[in-house]
Amino acid sequence: MTLLTKPPAGASHTPPQPDPATRPAADRGWFRAFLLRIHFYAGILAGPFLLIAAVSGGLYAMAPQLEQAMYSKELHVPAVTDPLPLSAQVKAAMDHAGGAAPVTVRPAPGPEDTTRVLFADPSLGESQYRTLFVDPGTAEIRGDLPTYGSSGALPLRTWISNLHRSLNLGEPGRIYSELAASWLWVIALGGLLLWIERIRRKGTTTKNTAAKPRPATGRARTVWLHGTTGTILFAAFMFLSATGLTWSENAGANVSTLRTAFDWTTPTLKTSLTGPASAAAGDHSGHSSTAAPAQAPAPDPAMFDTVTRIARADIITAPMIDIKPPTKPGTAWSVTETGREWPASASAVAIDPATGQITNRLDFDDFNLAAKLTRWGIAAHMGMLFGLPNQLVLLGIAAGLAAMVIWGYVMWWKRRPTRGSARAFGRPAPRGAFLRGHWAGVLTAVTVMVAVGLFLPLLGYSLLAFIVLDTLVDAVKRRQRRPSETTAPGT
């Protein structure tokens, strides 16, 4: 075997330039190279999840308008100037439902709206209710549809919401949305740092020369659009990622634990009438199945008029409210403001059905700052905080995110070496930069990644999988290159 230890005669004696991938361990640009590689692979792998989240999220932002058009008969009636008592509307719904006890009643918030009477239905999914829509002027049943959650989403909006949340695959599908929310802030933050560094380097390069015009075509133009749009929407992406993670299964549980540890939880209305031990349980929605609304005795419809009058006297002022009868003996009626619009309204009262007295009261001013921020953040994420302007902003952000993903793939495709090359796709940033960094910087980065990975498990697992896979691929490629790099041809 003949080793290539001496250059051929006549060859230049100019010392070879060090390869960027083999610079000394204290390479000052190691973090940028590592960040570029993470950003590249994260964008490629998480891009499909982000694209689906963007499209479905943009569609959800405009779902209220779609809902109003599709379910106009159920939601609206000719303007009612002299509505029937709420008790008469509830009785009509109970008769239509075979005498079942309503779980919640949502009186018509406006003269052209219907009253909603919600019933438990074991044939429906979790947090879904059979809802009868009643004409306040005639007590006619205008519709019978399932609704979802406290927002009262109808079937179309529920389908779009589940598409955005879980691809309509149930609990297993929530992995997709948690991965998207977990990686969104990483990709956005990494992209911003890379864009700032790019501008800084260009500024240094062109300090004494004429500035180049904005690229009009080609990959440079795509890079400019990608970076500029990402910088403009950076804060919005961080907001959507943070609020989206609060709904996730794994990271969301950690967020809840953190809020509980720091006493940042949202206060609940106490509806128990039987003493401090029971009162500590708070909202009756957390009781066991033995106290399920479907098994509770039917309330006297006249009480809906009574509790509404008491609550409206000087506390509950928002047009949209929920009235909940007791679910078992020893608990109170509750009346709660449910609107999510700004300024936030979340007052609630508990009323003793025997005495008509208010036994507990909760106002938005009682919320701690974390609880207020949570309520505002969720409402803004859903497009409810500022109404139509909020929806249009979300639609614009969703369009921007979708464009960012598409531009990222275009940049990847255009980066391939030549059109005739065997390498069909774009080249990633060189690997190995992480190991060339200063030990203190590497240790800090590892510590941060471990901490973030523990708090955001899916992000941690996927990042670990990327690092392990990347290391294995690098080892295989080095092993394949070794014979040709150390031996002469034909030996």
Secondary structure, DSSP 8 states (H G I E B T S, - for coil): -----S--TT---------GGG--TT-TTHHHHHHHHHHHHHHHHHHHHHHHHHHHHHHHHTHHHHHHHHTHHHHB-S--SS---HHHHHHHHHHHTTT---SEEE--SSTTB-EEEEE--TTS-TTEEEEEEE-TTT--EEEEEEEETTTTB-HHHHHHHHHHHHTTS-GGGHHHHHHHHHHHHHHHHHHHHHHHHHHHHHHHHTTTS-------SHHHHHHHHHHHHHHHTHHHHHHHHHHHHTTSSHHHHHHHHHHHHTT--------B-S-HHHHTT-SGGGS-GGG-GGGS----THHHHHHHHHHHTTT---S-EEEE--SSTTB-EEEEE---SSS----EEEE-TTT--EEEEE-GGGS-HHHHHHHHHHHHHTT-SSSHHHHHHHHHHHHHHHHHHHHHHHHHHHTSS-TTSS--S-----S-TGGGS-HHHHHHHHHHHHHHHHHSHHHHHHHHHHHHHHHHHHHHHHHHHHHHHHS-TT-
